[in-house]
Amino acid sequence: MQYDHILIRYGEMALKGKNIKKFITRLQENIQHKLKEFPNTKVKRTQGRMFVLLNGHEPDQVLDKCKNIFGIQSLSLAIKVENDVDAIKGAALYALTNSVDVRQFKVTVKRINKDFPVGSQEMNQVLGGHLLSNTDRYTVDVHQPDMEIKVEIRAEATYITSHVIPGLGGLPVGTSGKSLLMLSGGIDSPVAGYLAMKRGVQIEAIHFHSPPFTSERAKQKVFDLAEKLTKYGSSIKIHVVPFTKLQQEIFREMPDGYAMTIMRRMMLRISEKISEKESILSITTGENLGQVASQTMESMNTINEVTNYPILRPLITMDKQEIIKIAQAINTYETSILPYEDCCTIFVPKSPKTKPNREKVNQFESNNDFTDLIEEAVNGTEVVKVTDQREAASVFDDLL
Amino acid sequence: MIYLDNSATTKPDPSVLKSFEKVSSQYFANPSSIHQFGGETEKLLKQAKKQAADILNVGTDEIVFTSGGTEGNNTAIKGIALEHQGRGKHIITSEIEHPSVYDACQSLKTLGFEITYLPVNQNGVLAARDVENAIRPDTILISLMHVNNELGSIQPIKEVGEIAKQHPKLFFHVDDVQGIGKVPIPLKNSGIDLCTFSGHKIHGLKGTGILYIANRTKLFPLLHGGNQEQGIRSGTENLAGAVSMVKALRLIKEREKKEINRLYEISDYLKNELRNLAGVEVNTADDAAPHIINFSALGVKPEVIIHMLGEQDIFISTKSACSSKQKDESKVLAACGFNKGRSTSGLRVSLSYQTTKDEITVFLQTIEKAINQFKEAME
């Protein structure tokens, strides 16, 4: 015997009104996409829940994939058996003995199919008795069991489910439109991307690359971070903007204290242009209040002036420690702390203005025409796609 | 040539050699160099690591490239012992371990460690219950092999893993040098904290290996230096070795999937035919790994048989190559409780996925002839 199903429960989505179908269909598509590498699996919808039919695939591996899909409230492994008391007994015993760290259990029978000859209460006792007499390490505890074995006798079959494993919650990626994530390579921006995805947002990324000042390794680091985010959604397109010329011009021509602010305004202008081209309706950043010089109310006010696109700032109120905790949980932290120079660390003004002022910035910018350089950066942008599927062809493939 | 000594070492796969050569000549930069060329080789190293992690279904940061089984086993055992000796100095292992485990444990005795060597039954298998009973409050490590190199016996690693899980303060190391590619064990959620693999046993190159170290397992490194391999194994990475190791790992895993049943068939055929030979006792049990078959030709000096077969270009071995220079009886066979006659006349045939049934037939005919010839000469 083996677990042959995964039962999927969706939480918040169930609250949606008429739109619910859109959310559920998207979730089903997202699950199907994630399980591509398990070709025999099928994702089926029945009233109020979803089942993954394993068809012989290793349950734990499939479960691991499903754990990272937004929109799933919880999951359970399930065994499907025919409506037969002995078959149900066998499956319940399998579920109990194949769980780790269980001492106390409880059986809950739901008889939806009233034609089944044994009543729910009686079935509870039959199964409980069967489990106790065939094992010797377990006891029954109906109040605080380590494991609740749920038995659902339905018309077509009986499902036995074991542990309830929490999912990530949130909304299925793709149900809330697309956003352009400004991905630097630091700790914050991948976390911001993750949190946006959790609200159903599909992400594209933009990265500012300043060769030869910033290296291939720095670029690769950003690709690696984006790839880690694909675990929670699908492929991610990364727009790599050649930023060297513009950055040099800014630092050559603009007053030292304002260079950082102006650089950020340029980045935002470019991001807006890329968004426009790609029909993306918002920009997501890892900005936070009070962390570094550019992250003050004045700075945000001045930087934000150049765009009327909504800017999502999922981290705005978080403490650094909270952000690091998420980064560790989503496995981006180790990559983020790799010490490569990026475009924000190579030219650093000696004393950046922490309280820049809009009028002054506009005045400085008007002394110089950046239009062509911005245009050039946008046009020179290279698009790289990192996928959530096993890496396709790589130059090293024949070696490995 | 009929090569039946694959548990000593295997013939490198041509494509593994090609990888080694190409990496050595084209990607020779130091992966730690910050220039672009170094960046490229670092990328290759990372990709190799990721592939190894994917194949073994573990995290990329849980893979450490080593020089092989001996280094892996020593790093694991001494690394745990030195790091965690403050909490206890008791180690559990078995009587039939490879010298790189057995002697590593033995050496720790001089530092005040106490070692429990668990016995095995006649099939060369230890009881998981014995492991459980041997655990004490000061036990810090259990080190067991998965598949025995002389006998092919399979240890109850899964059960011991479950026991280890109940004792979160001790570590469980598995020497899987002979098991990988032949007898699968999952690492994830298994209770196994460390697991040793070697390249040259799976058609990779000598001097290559992997040590799996589960996250949150702290080791005192044997080699200090430039902090390569997460600080566990300093020294400029052997990139060509690592890449070729991972390729060998991929190939053996593919072959395992497709050809394991055929290997079991050949193995059963060999065991059955050996049992029909007069004066031959098969020491390997029926439920052992498919690639190692140990038997005794009673009253015949094993070394003589080896040489007589060698004359015919057939290569088998006595006990493990690593202990064959010690005279007399096999420690493993003795530990199984075989009498002296049997434990001093053990021969080992070890197969690979390249072994054919025809080769086994020729081997059987030749060894029968050799045994008879020997006996005639002695009469």
Chai-1 contact restraints between the chains, C-beta under 6 A:
chainA,res_idxA,chainB,res_idxB,connection_type,confidence,min_distance_angstrom,max_distance_angstrom,comment,restraint_id
A,E216,B,Q36,contact,1.0,0.0,6.0,A-B,restraint_1
A,E216,B,G39,contact,1.0,0.0,6.0,A-B,restraint_2
A,R217,B,G39,contact,1.0,0.0,6.0,A-B,restraint_3
A,F396,B,L44,contact,1.0,0.0,6.0,A-B,restraint_4
A,F396,B,Q47,contact,1.0,0.0,6.0,A-B,restraint_5
A,L399,B,S19,contact,1.0,0.0,6.0,A-B,restraint_6
A,L399,B,V23,contact,1.0,0.0,6.0,A-B,restraint_7
A,L399,B,V243,contact,1.0,0.0,6.0,A-B,restraint_8
A,L400,B,A48,contact,1.0,0.0,6.0,A-B,restraint_9
A,L400,B,Q51,contact,1.0,0.0,6.0,A-B,restraint_10
A,L400,B,V246,contact,1.0,0.0,6.0,A-B,restraint_11
A,L400,B,K247,contact,1.0,0.0,6.0,A-B,restraint_12
